């Protein structure tokens, strides 16, 4: 098998599986739909891992392959192509592995759902879309994958389309991402205008040639073209990777089934923006203004979204806000030119975030789809596997030494500390204090869910729709199709950071994919102090991030294990702060007032004035009324009396004679 054929199979197998599961549902049945999609994604994963093996151990060089030329217009090639380097292979392997775990997990989670086959078709299509995005070697294919993951996320967030909340969440995700995608499309258009090509290698090779060229956007204000391109592209990333203020869709995406929450947050949709900026590093490195903008947006998101996570009661929403915060960390790393640190955190985060979401889904199954942590508690005895893996995911998320999240998060914090970019001091304090916040809300979730006394009761005769806190059956551990993926995700959540930090972050493994100017290389500055993963973990015991993490743990333990009344007391003492955080800084309300309400008012006005008034009232109904009135007048001449007809004929004849005489 040739390399090109092998690479083609990686995205096409999930696509083919999606087509079979979605279009041949009656022929393959429920079991057939999950077997064909799992098989397609599994083979795709093993092929991705094989290509990774070729690059790591066989020294295979980066491959830039043209697969299919769609059109050539004015010398511009529109084609499908693959760029296979260390960055894309890393993403391919992570995406397919997490997707495979989600596919297996879905068998248990969606077992009783009537849309079982449709769901498997969608998640396989999601995997195909993300693979096309990360494997692309040109902006056209990048945009195709970009829009495809947006489309499938809309279908999956609104999967339970009979729920009004799911419909609204899907529409919200779609519309917010259209805002970001408008900026992204402008960026691609600017690339085409400046470079005359959409091919990555050609654009990157010519980037320095336009570094000094400017454009006047507003009278009296000149911008460098490279800055305009980078900021427009990053606006697209703000939508996909849910950076403030385009973050509002991601928490509402929890309306979709839990497996898709794990896939969106861990391996597909939200990681697309981080990957894209890292891929575009040769462009971003030429604009300090764009990088400062990226860094400050990331700092705002990391800190503010972590604060909102402190007061959430829905177990999935707490994890969702942790995703927003961690995406902020990755974005900050991009802004200080620590692209490799951002990708490294993206990789480690994919494993433990998928683990946390799937663990939350296991709890939700056990509690009959109860998601409010105020009606949980004491589940560690009934669900030991879920509890242990939840501890693993939590320790990785807070950055506990030796866990995967520790290596990637601490590397970002240190890279920001080493950076001298404008605004880096603000960003450093944001990511540093974020450690305390992350630790607190993570252990709050763990304690409210698994520890303490149960805050639910079992009532066998409660009926089909029991009230909150009442279960028809006692909770128990989830089946193997749920717990095995949890265990398989827990393993890399523990070891992947320790095993890969050296080569990925400080060994130059991503140097064939990422370009950093020497004066901006904050990762290299951190690398001067790196003496191996063991030394890094032991040295961290005396650093500020470690003690902030311990402080968050101690505070959450004191409040939620020993003095639960303190939480209520704090809420009573600080009602305004709690209200601001509970309402997510009122960003949704602001958008509702400024954009949504006004758009609805404009729509209502156009309906009343243009549709009902002009089109229906004047053009349609008005013309009908006019013809009716004319018909009524003409009908008066059709009386049926012969003398009237004779009189009319005489009058007409006289008139014709008079006209003939006048014309003579």
C-alpha positions in Angstrom: 0.0 0.0 0.0 1.4 3.4 -1.0 1.7 6.2 1.5 -0.9 8.3 -0.3 -3.4 5.5 -0.2 -2.8 4.9 3.5 -3.2 8.6 4.2 -6.4 8.7 2.2 -7.9 5.8 4.2 -7.4 7.7 7.5 -10.2 10.3 6.9 -12.2 8.3 4.4 -12.8 5.3 6.7 -14.8 7.3 9.3 -16.6 9.0 6.4 -17.6 5.7 4.8 -18.7 4.4 8.2 -20.8 7.5 8.8 -22.5 6.9 5.4 -23.2 3.3 6.1 -24.6 4.0 9.7 -26.6 6.9 8.5 -28.0 5.9 5.1 -28.3 2.1 5.6 -29.8 2.1 9.0 -32.4 -0.5 8.2 -30.0 -2.8 6.5 -27.2 -2.8 9.2 -29.4 -2.4 12.3 -28.4 -0.9 15.7 -25.5 -3.3 16.3 -24.3 -2.9 12.8 -24.2 0.9 13.0 -21.9 0.9 16.1 -19.7 -1.9 14.8 -19.1 -0.3 11.4 -18.3 3.2 12.9 -16.1 1.7 15.7 -14.2 -0.4 13.1 -13.8 2.6 10.8 -12.4 4.9 13.5 -10.3 2.1 15.0 -8.5 1.4 11.7 -8.1 5.1 11.2 -6.5 5.3 14.7 -4.1 2.4 14.0 -3.1 3.9 10.7 -2.5 7.3 12.3 -0.4 5.6 15.0 1.5 3.8 12.3 2.3 7.1 10.5 3.4 8.5 13.9 5.7 5.5 14.3 7.2 6.1 10.9 8.0 9.7 11.8 9.2 9.1 15.3 11.2 5.9 14.8 11.8 5.6 11.1 12.7 9.2 10.4 10.1 9.8 7.8 10.3 13.4 6.6 7.3 15.7 6.3 5.1 15.0 3.3 3.2 17.6 1.3 1.0 15.7 -1.0 -1.6 16.9 -3.6 -4.4 14.5 -3.7 -6.9 16.0 -6.1 -7.0 19.3 -8.0 -10.6 20.6 -8.1 -10.0 23.8 -10.2 -7.4 26.1 -11.5 -8.5 29.7 -12.0 -6.2 32.6 -12.9 -3.3 30.5 -11.8 -4.7 29.7 -8.4 -5.0 26.0 -7.6 -8.0 24.8 -5.5 -7.1 21.3 -4.4 -7.4 18.6 -1.8 -4.0 17.9 -0.2 -2.3 16.5 2.9 0.5 18.1 4.9 1.8 15.2 7.1 4.4 16.5 9.6 4.8 16.0 13.4 2.0 18.5 14.2 -0.6 16.9 12.0 0.3 13.4 12.9 0.1 14.2 16.6 -3.3 15.7 16.1 -4.5 12.8 13.9 -3.5 10.3 16.6 -5.1 12.2 19.5 -8.3 12.8 17.5 -8.8 9.2 16.4 -7.9 7.7 19.8 -10.3 10.0 21.8 -13.0 9.5 19.1 -12.5 5.7 19.4 -13.0 5.8 23.1 -16.1 8.0 22.7 -17.6 5.6 20.1 -17.2 2.6 22.4 -18.6 4.5 25.4 -21.6 5.6 23.3 -22.8 2.0 23.1 -23.6 2.1 26.8 -24.6 5.7 27.1 -27.1 5.8 24.2 -28.3 2.2 24.5 -32.0 3.2 24.9 -32.0 6.2 22.7 -34.2 6.0 19.5 -31.6 8.1 17.6 -28.9 5.5 18.3 -27.8 4.9 14.7 -28.1 8.6 13.7 -25.8 9.5 16.6 -23.1 7.0 15.5 -23.3 8.4 12.0 -22.8 12.0 13.3 -19.8 11.3 15.5 -18.0 9.3 12.8 -18.7 12.3 10.4 -17.3 14.6 13.1 -14.1 12.6 13.2 -13.8 12.7 9.4 -14.3 16.5 9.4 -11.6 17.1 12.1 -9.2 14.8 10.3 -9.6 16.8 7.0 -8.9 20.0 8.9 -5.7 18.9 10.6 -4.3 17.1 7.6 -4.9 19.9 5.1 -2.1 21.6 3.3 -4.0 24.6 2.0 -6.5 27.2 3.2 -9.4 25.9 1.1 -9.4 22.4 2.6 -8.8 24.0 6.1 -12.0 26.0 5.6 -13.9 22.9 4.4 -12.9 21.1 7.6 -13.5 24.2 9.7 -17.1 24.5 8.4 -17.7 20.8 8.5 -17.0 20.5 12.2 -19.2 23.5 12.8 -22.1 21.8 10.9 -21.8 18.5 12.7 -21.5 20.2 16.1 -24.8 21.9 15.3 -26.4 18.6 14.5 -25.0 17.0 17.7 -25.7 19.8 20.1 -29.3 19.8 18.9 -29.4 16.0 18.7 -32.4 15.8 21.0 -34.4 18.1 18.7 -37.6 17.6 20.6 -36.2 19.6 23.4 -36.5 23.4 23.1 -33.3 23.9 25.0 -31.3 21.6 22.7 -32.7 23.5 19.6 -31.7 26.8 21.1 -28.3 25.6 22.1 -27.6 24.3 18.6 -28.8 27.5 17.0 -26.7 29.5 19.4 -23.5 27.5 18.6 -24.2 27.9 14.9 -24.8 31.7 15.0 -21.9 32.5 17.3 -19.6 30.5 15.1 -20.8 32.4 12.0 -19.5 35.5 13.6 -16.1 34.0 14.1 -16.2 32.3 10.7 -16.8 35.7 9.0 -13.5 36.9 10.4 -11.9 33.7 9.4 -13.1 34.0 5.8 -11.9 37.6 5.6 -8.5 36.3 6.8 -8.4 33.7 4.0 -9.5 36.3 1.5 -6.7 38.6 2.6 -4.2 35.7 2.3 -5.4 35.1 -1.3 -5.2 38.8 -2.1 -1.7 39.3 -0.7 -0.1 36.0 -1.8 -2.1 34.9 -4.8 -2.2 31.3 -3.5 -3.9 29.2 -0.8 -1.1 26.7 -0.4 0.5 26.7 3.0 4.1 26.3 1.9 3.9 29.0 -0.7 2.2 31.4 1.7 4.7 30.8 4.5 7.6 31.1 2.1 6.5 34.5 1.0 5.3 35.8 4.4 8.4 37.9 5.2 8.1 39.6 1.8 4.8 41.4 2.8 5.8 42.0 6.5 6.2 45.8 5.9 3.2 46.3 3.6 0.3 48.3 5.0 -3.3 48.9 4.3 -5.6 51.8 5.3 -8.7 50.4 6.9 -10.0 53.6 8.5 -8.9 57.1 7.3 -5.7 58.0 9.0 -5.0 54.5 10.4 -2.6 52.2 8.6 -2.3 48.5 9.5 0.3 46.0 8.4 -1.3 43.4 6.1 0.2 40.6 8.2 -1.5 41.9 11.3 -4.8 42.2 9.6 -4.5 38.6 8.3 -3.5 37.2 11.7 -6.2 39.0 13.6 -8.9 38.0 11.1 -7.8 34.3 11.3 -7.7 34.5 15.1 -11.3 35.8 15.2 -12.2 32.5 13.6 -10.3 30.7 16.3 -12.1 32.7 18.9 -15.4 31.3 17.6 -14.3 27.7 17.3 -12.1 27.6 20.4 -14.7 29.6 22.4 -12.6 32.5 23.5 -14.2 35.6 25.1 -16.4 37.2 23.9 -17.4 34.4 21.5 -17.4 31.8 24.2 -21.1 31.8 25.0 -22.0 28.8 22.9 -19.8 26.3 24.5 -21.5 25.9 28.0 -24.9 25.6 26.2 -23.5 22.8 24.1 -24.0 20.6 27.2 -27.6 20.1 25.9 -26.2 17.5 23.6 -25.6 13.9 24.8 -22.5 13.5 27.0 -20.4 11.6 24.5 -20.5 14.5 22.1 -19.6 16.9 24.9 -16.4 14.8 25.4 -15.7 14.8 21.7 -16.2 18.6 21.2 -14.3 19.6 24.3 -11.4 17.1 24.0 -10.5 16.3 20.5 -12.5 18.1 17.8 -14.3 21.4 17.6 -12.7 23.6 20.2 -9.1 22.4 19.5 -9.4 23.5 15.9 -8.7 27.1 16.6 -5.6 26.3 18.7 -4.3 24.0 16.0 -4.9 26.6 13.3 -3.0 29.3 15.1 -0.1 27.0 15.8 -0.1 25.9 12.1 0.0 29.6 11.1 3.0 30.4 13.3 5.1 31.6 10.4 2.5 34.4 9.9 1.8 35.2 13.5 5.5 35.5 14.3 5.6 38.5 12.0 3.0 40.5 14.0 3.7 41.4 17.7 0.4 43.2 17.8 -1.6 40.1 16.7 0.3 38.0 19.3 -0.4 40.4 22.1 -4.1 40.4 21.1 -4.1 36.6 21.2 -2.4 36.5 24.6 -4.7 39.0 26.3 -7.9 37.4 24.9 -6.6 34.0 26.3 -5.8 35.5 29.7 -9.2 37.0 29.9 -10.9 33.7 29.0 -8.7 31.6 31.3 -9.3 33.7 34.4 -13.0 34.8 33.9 -14.3 31.4 32.8 -12.7 29.7 35.7 -14.5 32.1 38.1 -17.8 31.2 36.5 -17.1 27.5 37.0 -16.9 28.1 40.8 -20.7 28.6 41.1 -22.1 26.1 38.6 -24.2 23.2 39.9 -24.6 21.2 36.7 -21.8 18.6 36.6 -21.3 18.9 32.9 -21.3 22.8 33.0 -18.5 22.8 35.6 -16.4 20.7 33.2 -17.4 22.9 30.3 -16.2 26.0 32.1 -13.0 24.2 32.9 -12.6 23.6 29.2 -13.0 27.3 28.5 -10.4 28.1 31.1 -7.9 25.6 29.8 -8.5 26.8 26.2 -7.5 30.2 27.6 -4.3 28.7 28.8 -3.5 27.3 25.4 -4.4 30.7 23.8 -2.1 32.5 26.2 0.7 30.1 25.2 0.1 30.9 21.5 0.3 34.6 22.3 3.7 34.3 23.9 5.0 32.3 20.9 4.9 29.1 23.0 3.1 27.2 20.2 4.6 23.8 21.2 3.5 24.3 24.8 -0.1 25.1 23.5 -0.1 21.9 21.4 1.4 19.9 24.2 -1.4 21.1 26.6 -3.9 20.4 23.9 -2.7 16.8 23.7 -2.7 16.2 27.5 -5.9 18.1 28.0 -7.6 15.9 25.4 -7.1 12.7 27.5 -8.1 14.0 30.9 -10.9 16.2 29.7 -12.5 13.3 27.7 -12.0 11.2 30.9 -13.8 13.8 33.0 -16.7 14.2 30.6 -17.2 10.5 30.2 -16.9 10.0 34.0 -19.6 12.6 34.4 -21.7 10.7 31.9 -21.2 7.5 33.9 -22.6 9.4 36.9 -25.5 10.7 34.9 -26.4 7.2 33.8 -26.3 5.9 37.3 -28.5 8.7 38.6 -31.1 8.4 35.7 -29.9 11.5 33.9 -29.7 13.7 36.9 -27.0 16.4 36.3 -27.4 18.6 39.3 -24.6 18.0 41.8 -26.8 19.2 44.7 -28.7 15.9 44.3 -25.6 13.6 44.2 -23.0 12.7 46.9 -21.6 9.5 48.4 -21.2 7.7 45.0 -17.7 6.4 45.6 -19.0 3.2 47.2 -21.5 2.4 44.4 -19.2 3.5 41.5 -15.6 2.7 42.5 -14.2 2.7 38.9 -15.8 5.9 38.0 -14.7 7.5 41.3 -11.0 6.4 40.9 -10.9 7.6 37.2 -12.5 10.9 38.3 -9.7 11.4 40.8 -7.2 10.8 38.0 -8.9 13.3 35.7 -9.1 15.8 38.5 -5.5 15.5 39.5 -4.4 15.9 35.9 -6.7 19.0 35.4 -5.3 20.8 38.5 -1.7 20.1 37.5 -0.7 17.8 40.3 3.0 16.9 40.0 3.7 13.8 37.8 0.3 14.0 36.2 0.0 14.8 32.5 -1.7 18.2 33.1 1.1 19.3 35.4 3.8 19.2 32.8 1.8 21.0 30.1 0.2 23.6 32.4 3.3 24.5 34.3 5.2 24.8 31.0 2.7 27.4 29.9 2.9 29.3 33.1 6.7 29.4 33.0 6.7 30.4 29.3 4.4 33.3 30.0 6.7 34.3 32.9 9.7 34.2 30.6 8.0 36.3 27.9 8.6 40.0 27.5 5.7 40.6 25.2 3.4 43.6 25.9 0.8 42.5 28.4 2.6 39.4 29.5 2.6 40.5 33.2 -1.2 40.6 33.1 -1.4 37.2 31.4 1.0 35.7 33.9 -1.1 36.7 36.9 -4.2 35.5 35.1 -2.8 32.0 34.5 -1.2 31.8 37.9 -4.4 32.7 39.8 -6.2 30.3 37.5 -4.4 27.4 39.2 -6.1 28.3 42.5 -9.5 28.6 40.8 -9.1 25.4 38.8 -8.1 23.4 41.9 -11.1 24.8 43.9 -13.9 24.0 41.4 -12.3 20.7 40.5 -12.4 19.4 44.0 -15.8 21.0 44.6 -17.1 18.8 41.8 -15.3 15.7 43.1 -16.6 16.1 46.6 -20.2 17.1 45.8 -20.4 14.1 43.4 -18.6 11.2 45.1 -18.0 12.2 48.8 -20.1 13.1 51.8 -23.6 11.9 52.4 -26.0 11.0 49.5 -28.3 13.9 48.7 -30.8 11.7 46.8 -33.2 9.0 48.0 -34.4 5.8 46.3 -38.2 5.5 45.8 -39.2 2.5 43.7 -42.7 3.8 43.3 -41.8 7.3 42.3 -43.3 7.0 38.8 -41.9 7.8 35.3 -40.8 11.3 36.1 -39.7 11.5 39.8 -38.7 14.9 41.2 -35.1 16.0 41.6 -33.3 13.9 44.2 -35.5 10.9 43.9 -34.4 7.8 42.1 -36.4 4.8 41.1 -33.4 2.4 41.4 -30.2 2.6 43.5 -27.2 3.8 41.6 -24.6 1.3 40.6 -21.4 1.1 38.5 -21.7 1.5 34.8 -21.2 -1.4 32.4 -17.9 -2.3 30.8 -18.5 -0.4 27.6 -18.5 2.7 29.8 -15.8 1.9 32.3 -13.2 0.4 29.9 -12.9 3.7 28.0 -12.5 5.5 31.3 -9.6 3.2 32.3 -8.0 3.6 28.9 -8.2 7.4 29.1 -7.0 7.4 32.7 -3.7 5.8 31.7 -2.4 8.5 29.3 -3.9 11.1 31.7 -1.2 9.8 34.2 1.8 9.0 32.0 1.6 10.9 28.7 3.1 14.1 30.1 6.0 12.4 31.8 6.9 10.4 28.7 6.6 13.1 26.0 7.5 16.5 27.5 11.2 16.1 26.6 10.9 15.4 22.9 7.6 17.4 22.2 8.4 20.5 24.2 12.1 20.8 24.5 13.5 18.3 22.0 12.5 20.3 18.9 10.1 17.5 17.8 7.6 20.1 16.4 10.3 22.2 14.8 9.3 20.9 11.3 5.8 22.3 11.8 6.2 25.4 14.0 8.3 28.5 13.3 9.4 30.8 16.1 11.7 33.8 15.9 14.7 33.4 18.2 13.8 36.6 20.2 10.3 35.2 20.8 11.2 31.7 21.8 9.9 31.6 25.4 9.9 27.8 25.4 13.6 27.7 24.7 14.0 30.0 27.7 12.1 27.6 29.9 14.1 24.7 28.4 17.3 26.1 29.9 16.0 25.1 33.3 14.6 21.7 32.2 16.5 18.7 33.5 14.0 16.0 32.9 10.4 15.3 33.9 11.4 13.9 37.3 13.4 17.0 38.3 10.7 19.2 37.0 8.1 17.6 39.2 10.2 17.6 42.3 11.3 21.2 41.7 7.7 22.3 41.4 6.9 21.4 45.0 8.3 24.7 46.2 6.8 26.9 43.4 3.9 29.3 43.5 1.6 27.2 41.2 2.0 24.2 43.5 1.0 26.1 46.6 -1.9 27.8 44.9 -3.1 24.3 43.8 -2.7 23.0 47.3 -4.6 26.1 48.6 -7.5 25.4 46.3 -7.6 21.8 47.4 -7.5 22.7 51.1 -10.2 25.3 50.8 -12.5 23.0 48.8 -11.9 20.2 51.2 -12.6 22.3 54.3 -15.9 23.7 52.8 -17.4 20.7 51.0 -16.2 17.9 53.3 -16.3 19.5 56.7 -18.2 22.7 56.7 -20.8 22.7 53.8 -22.6 25.6 55.5 -19.7 27.9 54.7 -20.7 27.8 51.0 -24.2 29.0 51.8 -22.8 31.7 54.2 -20.4 33.0 51.5 -23.3 33.2 49.0 -25.3 35.2 51.5 -22.4 37.5 52.4 -21.5 38.2 48.7 -24.8 38.1 46.9 -23.8 40.6 44.1 -20.6 38.7 43.3 -22.5 35.4 43.3 -25.2 36.8 41.0 -22.6 38.1 38.6 -20.8 34.8 38.4 -24.1 32.8 38.3 -25.2 35.0 35.4 -21.8 34.5 33.6 -21.0 38.2 33.8 -24.3 38.9 32.0 -22.7 38.5 28.6 -25.7 36.4 27.4 -28.1 39.1 28.6 -26.0 41.8 26.9 -26.1 39.9 23.6 -29.8 39.3 24.0 -30.5 43.0 24.5 -28.1 44.4 21.9 -28.2 41.8 19.1 -31.0 39.2 19.6 -33.8 41.5 20.6 -33.0 44.1 18.0 -32.7 41.5 15.3 -36.1 40.1 16.4 -37.6 43.7 16.3 -36.2 44.3 12.9 -37.6 41.0 11.7 -41.0 41.7 13.2 -41.0 45.2 11.6 -40.1 43.7 8.2 -42.8 41.1 8.6 -45.4 43.7 9.4 -44.4 46.4 7.0 -42.8 44.5 4.1 -44.3 41.1 4.2 -47.8 41.6 5.6 -48.1 45.3 4.5 -46.4 45.6 1.1 -46.2 42.0 -0.3 -49.5 40.6 1.1 -51.4 43.8 1.6 -50.5 45.7 -1.6 -49.1 43.3 -4.2 -51.0 40.1 -3.5 -54.2 41.1 -1.7 -54.2 44.5 -3.3 -54.1 43.2 -6.8 -56.8 40.7 -6.0 -59.0 43.5 -4.5 -58.4 45.7 -7.6 -59.5 42.9 -10.0 -62.5 42.2 -7.9 -63.6 45.9 -8.0 -63.0 46.1 -11.8 -65.0 42.8 -12.2 -67.8 44.2 -10.1 -68.0 47.3 -12.3 -67.9 45.3 -15.6 -70.5 42.9 -14.3 -73.1 45.6 -14.2 -73.1 45.7 -18.0 -74.0 42.0 -18.0 -77.7 42.5 -17.1 -79.4 40.0 -19.5 -81.9 42.6 -21.0 -81.9 42.9 -24.8 -82.8 46.5 -24.9 -79.7 47.4 -22.9 -77.5 45.4 -25.2 -79.2 47.1 -28.3 -78.7 50.5 -26.7 -75.1 49.7 -26.1 -74.6 48.6 -29.7 -76.2 51.8 -31.0 -74.1 54.0 -28.7 -71.0 52.1 -29.7 -71.8 52.5 -33.4 -72.5 56.2 -33.0 -69.2 56.6 -31.2 -67.3 54.7 -34.0 -68.9 56.9 -36.7 -68.0 60.1 -34.7 -64.4 59.0 -34.4 -64.3 58.1 -38.2 -65.7 61.6 -39.0 -63.2 63.3 -36.8 -60.3 61.4 -38.3 -61.5 62.3 -41.8 
